[in-house]
């Protein structure tokens, strides 16, 4: 059937085993012009089954191409690197910003939370739009917004306008959280999908570590009036690189097949019926993880400085080293995801990091206030978190929902996680002022332990399983449970 549907020149590019990326890019151009543009305008007279046959042939070639998958993984990872950089760099930038603007505690909390607030709306809106308009289009607009408002953040002179600019950067960050994992998951083969998904969350740690490394040098070398501007402006460079690469990549074939194929009966869409436990698993543990990690991480330099444990430079270096240990944990998890699955790693990481935070809280209550001990403990805690929920919480939502609502579900999960992060910033900030750093660590530890228990209660293991499609809803015992 496909021989009569797909033009000969497109079929030749799609089925030929090309060597090197030159032919791959040519193939993408041919497919994009004929198949992707205008929602398969070239196949407007075909039936739904014929469209599925077209897309199926393209899927076989694109998903079997290792070079294509590597490019998609790179592009998805660059977006997450930017997210990690921007969400972490505010912890460094707050040090000179509080001096430059003479910020109160409330103003500091608002600026620290502006991106997180924006990422709630960005994740929700981009998830819905990506399921409606396609993944690639949203990926491009996301980066454009990111670049423009990152640059504006670096040149504004008003505190309130800076808050607005960081809020809009947060919209782009939330959008990337909803789209990039979805896009990569829909190209990665089931047997190695865990490795590829773990790769992009390792990229988050890379961005965070880079932000602290640059932060030490910039804050140390430049005056307060310039250091935070440079840190915000540097984000535009990798964003421009990612935008150039994303332009030549194809649309998700899972999305095309769902939009034009088997998700309809008699011309009507099949309604989605997803068990509540999947929604709970995707949202609540991520909320708790971000409550503890962001609430503690974004304010950690200020906590360390205000408690007299170290200098400003020492606080930034210490926070960066703790973030680096989280990246090491993510690198280890990347190679374990396809072996042991997602749920076991998430439960173990939550539980052990919670125990570690409780231990550090007890040490502070016993007045053991040694910076090296606290930093070493936080490094271990971040290592455990990175090897578990710090990696898996962003993967599971991309794997357990049907194609038509996959990005929407990831956007909703992202929104829950951002709400958790904002709650953590304010709750832990208040706890530090009222009861001290020991209370901060104890509350964060309790959240992690609760995350371990709820993950065990709602567990759904997507390891090695094909991504659910809309038609899987008709046969619940098959995939959805």
C-alpha positions as CSV (number, residue, x, y, z in Angstrom):
1,X,0.0,0.0,0.0
2,X,2.8,2.4,1.0
3,X,4.3,2.0,-2.5
4,X,1.3,3.8,-4.0
5,X,1.1,6.5,-1.4
6,X,4.7,7.7,-0.9
7,X,6.4,9.4,-3.9
8,X,9.2,7.4,-5.3
9,X,11.9,10.0,-4.5
10,X,10.8,10.2,-0.9
11,X,10.7,6.4,-0.5
12,X,14.2,6.1,-1.9
13,X,15.6,8.5,0.7
14,X,13.6,6.9,3.5
15,X,14.7,3.3,2.7
16,X,18.2,3.8,1.5
17,X,20.9,3.0,4.0
18,X,22.8,6.3,3.7
19,X,26.3,6.8,5.1
20,X,27.0,10.0,6.9
21,X,24.7,12.8,8.0
22,X,24.6,14.5,4.6
23,X,22.0,12.0,3.3
24,X,20.2,12.0,6.6
25,X,19.7,15.7,6.4
26,X,18.6,15.4,2.8
27,X,16.1,12.7,3.8
28,X,14.7,14.9,6.5
29,X,14.3,17.8,4.1
30,X,12.4,15.5,1.7
31,X,10.2,14.1,4.4
32,X,9.6,17.5,6.0
33,X,8.5,19.0,2.7
34,X,6.3,16.1,1.7
35,X,5.0,14.6,4.9
36,X,5.4,16.9,7.9
37,X,4.4,20.3,6.5
38,X,0.7,21.1,6.7
39,X,-0.1,18.1,8.7
40,X,0.6,15.6,5.9
41,X,-0.8,17.8,3.2
42,X,0.8,15.5,0.6
43,X,-1.4,12.7,1.8
44,X,-4.6,14.7,2.2
45,X,-6.6,12.3,0.0
46,X,-5.4,9.2,1.9
47,X,-7.5,7.3,4.4
48,X,-6.4,7.1,8.0
49,X,-4.9,3.6,7.5
50,X,-3.0,4.7,4.5
51,X,-1.5,7.7,6.5
52,X,-0.5,5.2,9.2
53,X,1.3,3.2,6.5
54,X,3.2,6.3,5.3
55,X,4.2,7.2,8.8
56,X,5.1,3.6,9.7
57,X,7.7,3.5,6.9
58,X,9.3,6.7,8.0
59,X,9.3,5.5,11.6
60,X,11.2,2.4,10.8
61,X,14.0,4.4,9.1
62,X,14.2,7.3,11.6
63,X,14.1,5.2,14.7
64,X,16.7,2.8,13.4
65,X,19.2,5.5,12.7
66,X,21.7,5.9,15.5
67,X,23.0,9.2,14.1
68,X,19.5,10.7,14.1
69,X,18.8,9.6,17.6
70,X,22.1,11.0,18.8
71,X,21.2,14.4,17.3
72,X,17.8,14.4,18.9
73,X,19.4,13.5,22.2
74,X,21.9,16.3,21.9
75,X,19.2,18.8,21.0
76,X,17.0,17.7,23.9
77,X,20.0,17.8,26.3
78,X,21.0,21.3,25.3
79,X,17.6,22.6,26.3
80,X,17.8,20.8,29.7
81,X,21.4,22.2,30.1
82,X,20.0,25.7,29.8
83,X,17.2,24.8,32.3
84,X,19.8,23.5,34.8
85,X,21.9,26.6,34.3
86,X,19.2,29.2,34.7
87,X,17.4,27.5,37.6
88,X,20.7,27.2,39.4
89,X,22.5,30.5,38.5
90,X,19.9,32.5,40.5
91,X,21.4,30.9,43.6
92,X,24.7,32.5,42.7
93,X,23.3,35.8,41.3
94,X,21.3,36.4,44.5
95,X,24.5,37.1,46.3
96,X,25.4,40.3,44.3
97,X,21.8,41.1,43.6
98,X,20.9,41.4,47.3
99,X,23.7,43.9,47.7
100,X,23.0,45.8,44.4
101,X,19.3,46.2,45.0
102,X,19.4,46.0,48.8
103,X,16.7,43.3,48.7
104,X,14.6,42.4,51.7
105,X,13.9,38.7,52.5
106,X,10.6,38.9,50.7
107,X,12.1,40.5,47.6
108,X,14.8,37.8,47.6
109,X,12.3,35.1,47.8
110,X,10.2,36.6,45.0
111,X,13.2,36.9,42.6
112,X,14.3,33.4,43.5
113,X,10.8,32.0,42.7
114,X,10.1,34.1,39.6
115,X,11.4,31.5,37.2
116,X,9.7,28.7,39.1
117,X,6.4,30.5,38.9
118,X,6.9,31.0,35.2
119,X,7.7,27.4,34.6
120,X,4.3,26.4,36.0
121,X,2.5,28.2,33.2
122,X,5.1,27.3,30.7
123,X,4.8,23.6,31.4
124,X,1.0,23.6,31.3
125,X,0.7,25.7,28.2
126,X,3.5,24.1,26.2
127,X,2.3,20.5,27.0
128,X,-1.2,21.2,25.7
129,X,0.2,23.0,22.6
130,X,2.8,20.3,21.9
131,X,0.0,17.6,21.8
132,X,-2.1,19.8,19.6
133,X,0.5,21.4,17.2
134,X,3.4,19.0,17.4
135,X,6.7,18.8,19.3
136,X,9.1,20.4,16.9
137,X,7.3,23.7,16.5
138,X,7.1,24.3,20.2
139,X,10.8,23.4,20.7
140,X,11.8,26.2,18.3
141,X,9.5,28.9,19.8
142,X,10.7,27.9,23.3
143,X,14.3,28.7,22.5
144,X,13.5,32.0,20.8
145,X,11.7,33.2,24.0
146,X,14.5,31.8,26.1
147,X,17.1,33.8,24.2
148,X,15.3,37.1,24.1
149,X,14.4,37.3,27.8
150,X,17.7,35.9,29.0
151,X,19.3,38.8,27.2
152,X,16.8,41.3,28.6
153,X,17.5,39.9,32.1
154,X,21.1,41.0,31.7
155,X,20.4,44.6,30.7
156,X,17.4,45.7,32.8
157,X,18.0,48.2,35.6
158,X,14.7,47.8,37.5
159,X,14.1,45.1,40.1
160,X,10.4,44.6,39.1
161,X,11.2,44.4,35.4
162,X,14.0,41.9,36.3
163,X,11.4,39.8,38.1
164,X,9.1,39.9,35.0
165,X,12.0,38.9,32.7
166,X,13.0,36.0,34.9
167,X,9.3,34.9,35.0
168,X,9.2,34.8,31.2
169,X,12.5,32.9,31.1
170,X,10.7,30.5,33.5
171,X,7.9,30.1,30.9
172,X,10.5,28.8,28.4
173,X,12.1,26.6,31.0
174,X,8.8,25.0,31.9
175,X,8.0,24.5,28.2
176,X,11.3,22.7,27.7
177,X,10.6,20.4,30.6
178,X,7.3,19.4,28.9
179,X,8.6,19.0,25.4
180,X,12.2,17.8,25.3
181,X,11.7,14.5,27.3
182,X,8.5,13.8,25.3
183,X,10.3,14.4,22.0
184,X,13.3,12.2,22.9
185,X,11.1,9.4,24.4
186,X,9.2,9.1,21.2
187,X,12.3,8.4,19.2
188,X,14.3,6.2,21.6
189,X,13.9,2.4,21.3
190,X,12.3,0.8,24.4
191,X,15.4,-1.3,25.3
192,X,17.7,1.7,25.7
193,X,15.2,4.4,26.3
194,X,16.3,4.7,30.0
195,X,19.8,5.5,29.0
196,X,18.8,8.2,26.5
197,X,16.3,9.7,29.0
198,X,18.9,9.6,31.8
199,X,21.3,11.4,29.5
200,X,19.2,14.5,29.3
201,X,18.7,14.7,33.0
202,X,22.4,14.3,33.5
203,X,22.6,17.4,31.3
204,X,20.6,19.3,33.9
205,X,23.4,18.7,36.4
206,X,26.0,19.8,33.8
207,X,24.1,23.1,33.5
208,X,23.9,23.5,37.3
209,X,27.6,22.8,37.8
210,X,28.6,25.2,35.0
211,X,26.5,27.9,36.6
212,X,28.3,27.6,39.9
213,X,31.7,27.3,38.3
214,X,31.2,30.5,36.3
215,X,29.5,32.1,39.2
216,X,32.6,31.7,41.4
217,X,34.8,33.4,38.8
218,X,32.3,36.1,37.8
219,X,31.3,37.1,41.3
220,X,34.9,37.2,42.4
221,X,36.2,39.2,39.5
222,X,33.4,41.6,38.7
223,X,31.6,44.2,40.8
224,X,28.1,43.6,42.1
225,X,26.6,45.8,39.3
226,X,28.0,43.6,36.5
227,X,28.4,40.1,37.9
228,X,24.7,39.1,37.8
229,X,24.2,40.6,34.4
230,X,27.1,38.5,32.9
231,X,25.7,35.3,34.5
232,X,22.2,35.9,33.1
233,X,23.5,36.9,29.6
234,X,25.8,33.9,29.2
235,X,22.7,31.7,28.8
236,X,22.0,33.1,25.3
237,X,25.1,31.4,23.8
238,X,24.2,27.7,24.1
239,X,20.5,28.7,23.3
240,X,21.6,30.0,19.9
241,X,23.5,26.8,19.2
242,X,20.5,24.6,20.2
243,X,18.2,26.7,18.0
244,X,20.4,26.1,15.0
245,X,20.4,22.4,15.5
246,X,16.7,22.0,16.2
247,X,15.7,23.6,12.9
248,X,16.8,20.5,10.9
249,X,15.2,17.8,13.0
250,X,12.0,16.0,12.2
251,X,8.6,16.0,13.8
252,X,7.8,13.2,16.2
253,X,6.4,10.3,14.3
254,X,4.5,9.0,17.3
255,X,2.6,12.3,17.3
256,X,1.9,12.2,13.6
257,X,0.7,8.6,13.8
258,X,-1.6,9.4,16.7
259,X,-2.9,12.6,15.0
260,X,-3.7,10.9,11.7
261,X,-4.1,7.2,12.5
262,X,-5.3,4.7,15.0
263,X,-6.4,7.1,17.7
264,X,-9.8,7.6,15.9
265,X,-12.8,5.4,15.4
266,X,-15.4,6.4,12.9
267,X,-13.6,9.8,12.6
268,X,-13.9,10.5,16.3
269,X,-11.1,10.6,18.8
270,X,-10.9,7.8,21.3
271,X,-11.3,9.2,24.8
272,X,-8.3,8.9,27.1
273,X,-8.9,6.9,30.3
274,X,-5.7,7.0,32.4
275,X,-5.8,5.4,35.9
276,X,-5.4,7.9,38.7
277,X,-2.4,6.1,40.2
278,X,-0.4,7.2,37.1
279,X,-1.2,10.8,37.6
280,X,-0.3,10.5,41.3
281,X,3.0,8.8,40.5
282,X,3.9,11.4,37.9
283,X,3.1,14.4,40.1
284,X,3.4,14.0,43.9
285,X,6.9,12.4,44.1
286,X,8.2,15.1,41.8
287,X,6.5,17.8,43.9
288,X,8.3,16.4,47.0
289,X,11.6,16.0,45.3
290,X,11.6,19.6,44.1
291,X,10.3,20.8,47.5
292,X,13.5,19.5,49.2
293,X,16.1,19.9,46.5
294,X,15.1,23.4,45.1
295,X,14.0,24.7,48.4
296,X,17.4,23.8,49.9
297,X,19.6,24.3,46.8
298,X,18.4,27.7,45.7
299,X,18.9,29.3,49.1
300,X,21.9,27.2,50.2
301,X,24.6,29.8,49.5
302,X,22.7,32.4,51.6
303,X,22.0,29.7,54.3
304,X,25.7,28.9,54.6
305,X,26.7,32.6,54.6
306,X,24.1,33.7,57.1
307,X,25.0,30.9,59.6
308,X,28.6,32.0,59.6
309,X,29.8,28.6,58.2
310,X,31.8,30.1,55.3
311,X,32.5,33.2,53.1
312,X,30.5,34.2,50.1
313,X,32.9,32.5,47.7
314,X,33.0,29.4,50.0
315,X,29.2,29.3,50.0
316,X,29.1,29.4,46.1
317,X,31.9,26.8,45.8
318,X,30.3,24.5,48.4
319,X,26.9,24.7,46.6
320,X,28.6,24.0,43.3
321,X,30.5,20.9,44.7
322,X,27.2,19.6,46.1
323,X,25.6,20.0,42.7
324,X,28.5,18.2,41.1
325,X,27.9,15.2,43.3
326,X,24.3,15.2,42.1
327,X,25.6,15.0,38.5
328,X,27.8,12.0,39.4
329,X,24.7,10.3,40.8
330,X,22.8,11.0,37.6
331,X,25.6,9.6,35.5
332,X,25.5,6.4,37.5
333,X,21.7,6.2,37.2
334,X,21.9,6.7,33.4
335,X,23.5,3.2,33.1
336,X,21.2,1.6,35.6
337,X,17.8,2.7,34.3
338,X,17.5,0.0,31.7
339,X,18.8,-2.7,34.1
340,X,17.0,-2.1,37.3
341,X,14.1,0.1,36.2
342,X,12.9,3.5,37.3
343,X,10.9,2.7,40.4
344,X,13.6,0.9,42.4
345,X,16.1,3.7,41.8
346,X,13.5,6.4,42.8
347,X,12.5,4.6,46.0
348,X,16.1,4.0,47.1
349,X,17.3,7.5,46.3
350,X,14.4,9.1,48.1
351,X,14.8,6.9,51.2
352,X,18.6,7.2,51.5
353,X,18.8,11.0,50.9
354,X,16.0,11.5,53.4
355,X,18.0,9.5,56.0
356,X,21.1,11.6,55.2
357,X,19.3,14.9,55.6
358,X,17.8,13.8,58.9
359,X,21.4,12.9,60.1
360,X,22.7,16.3,59.1
361,X,19.8,18.0,61.0
362,X,20.6,16.0,64.1
363,X,24.3,17.0,63.8
364,X,23.4,20.7,63.7
365,X,21.0,20.3,66.7
366,X,23.9,18.8,68.6
367,X,25.8,22.0,67.7
368,X,28.3,20.2,65.4
369,X,28.7,23.2,63.1
370,X,31.7,22.2,60.9
371,X,31.5,23.4,57.3
372,X,33.5,20.5,55.9
373,X,31.1,18.0,57.7
374,X,28.0,19.7,56.4
375,X,29.4,20.0,52.9
376,X,30.4,16.4,52.8
377,X,27.0,15.3,54.0
378,X,25.2,17.4,51.4
379,X,27.4,15.9,48.7
380,X,26.4,12.4,49.7
381,X,22.7,13.5,49.9
382,X,22.9,15.0,46.4
383,X,24.7,11.9,45.1
384,X,21.8,9.8,46.4
385,X,19.2,12.1,45.0
386,X,20.8,12.3,41.6
387,X,21.0,8.5,41.4
388,X,17.3,8.3,42.1
389,X,14.5,10.8,42.0
390,X,16.6,13.6,40.6
391,X,16.8,11.5,37.4
392,X,13.7,9.4,37.4
393,X,11.0,12.0,38.4
394,X,11.4,13.7,35.0
395,X,11.5,10.4,33.0
396,X,8.5,8.5,34.3
397,X,5.8,11.0,33.2
398,X,7.1,10.8,29.6
399,X,6.7,7.0,29.5
400,X,3.4,6.1,31.2
401,X,0.9,8.2,29.3
402,X,-0.6,7.7,25.8
403,X,0.8,9.7,23.0
404,X,-2.1,12.2,22.6
405,X,-1.7,13.5,26.2
406,X,1.9,12.7,26.8
407,X,3.3,16.2,26.6
408,X,0.2,17.5,28.5
409,X,0.8,15.0,31.3
410,X,4.5,16.0,31.4
411,X,3.5,19.6,31.5
412,X,1.1,19.0,34.4
413,X,3.8,17.0,36.2
414,X,6.3,19.8,35.7
415,X,3.8,22.3,37.1
416,X,3.4,20.2,40.2
417,X,7.2,20.0,40.6
418,X,7.5,23.8,40.3
419,X,4.8,24.3,42.9
420,X,6.8,22.0,45.1
421,X,10.0,24.1,44.5
422,X,8.3,27.4,45.2
423,X,6.7,26.0,48.4
424,X,10.1,24.7,49.4
425,X,11.8,28.1,48.9
426,X,9.3,29.9,51.1
427,X,8.8,27.1,53.7
428,X,12.4,26.3,54.1
429,X,13.4,30.0,54.0
430,X,10.8,30.7,56.8
431,X,12.0,27.6,58.8
432,X,15.6,28.8,58.6
433,X,14.7,32.3,60.0
434,X,12.4,30.8,62.7
435,X,14.2,27.6,63.8
436,X,17.6,27.5,62.1
437,X,19.3,25.4,59.5
438,X,18.8,22.1,61.3
439,X,15.0,22.5,60.9
440,X,15.5,23.2,57.2
441,X,17.4,19.9,56.7
442,X,14.8,17.9,58.8
443,X,11.9,19.2,56.8
444,X,13.6,18.4,53.5
445,X,14.5,14.9,54.8
446,X,10.9,14.3,55.8
447,X,9.7,15.2,52.3
448,X,12.2,12.8,50.8
449,X,11.1,9.9,53.0
450,X,7.5,10.6,52.1
451,X,8.4,10.5,48.5
452,X,9.9,7.0,48.9
453,X,6.7,5.7,50.5
454,X,4.4,7.2,47.9
455,X,6.5,5.9,45.0
456,X,6.2,2.4,46.5
457,X,2.4,2.8,46.9
458,X,1.7,4.0,43.3
459,X,4.5,2.2,41.5
460,X,4.1,1.6,37.7
461,X,7.3,0.4,36.1
462,X,7.7,1.5,32.4
463,X,11.2,-0.1,31.9
464,X,11.6,-1.9,28.5
465,X,7.9,-1.3,27.7
466,X,6.7,0.4,24.4
467,X,5.3,3.8,24.9
468,X,1.5,3.6,25.5
469,X,-0.6,4.7,22.5
470,X,-4.2,6.0,22.5
471,X,-5.5,2.6,21.5
472,X,-3.9,1.0,24.5
473,X,-6.7,2.6,26.5
474,X,-9.1,0.0,25.0
475,X,-7.1,-2.9,26.5
476,X,-6.2,-1.9,30.1
477,X,-4.5,-5.2,31.0
478,X,-2.0,-4.7,28.2
479,X,-0.1,-1.6,29.3
480,X,-2.2,0.7,31.5
481,X,-2.5,-0.3,35.1
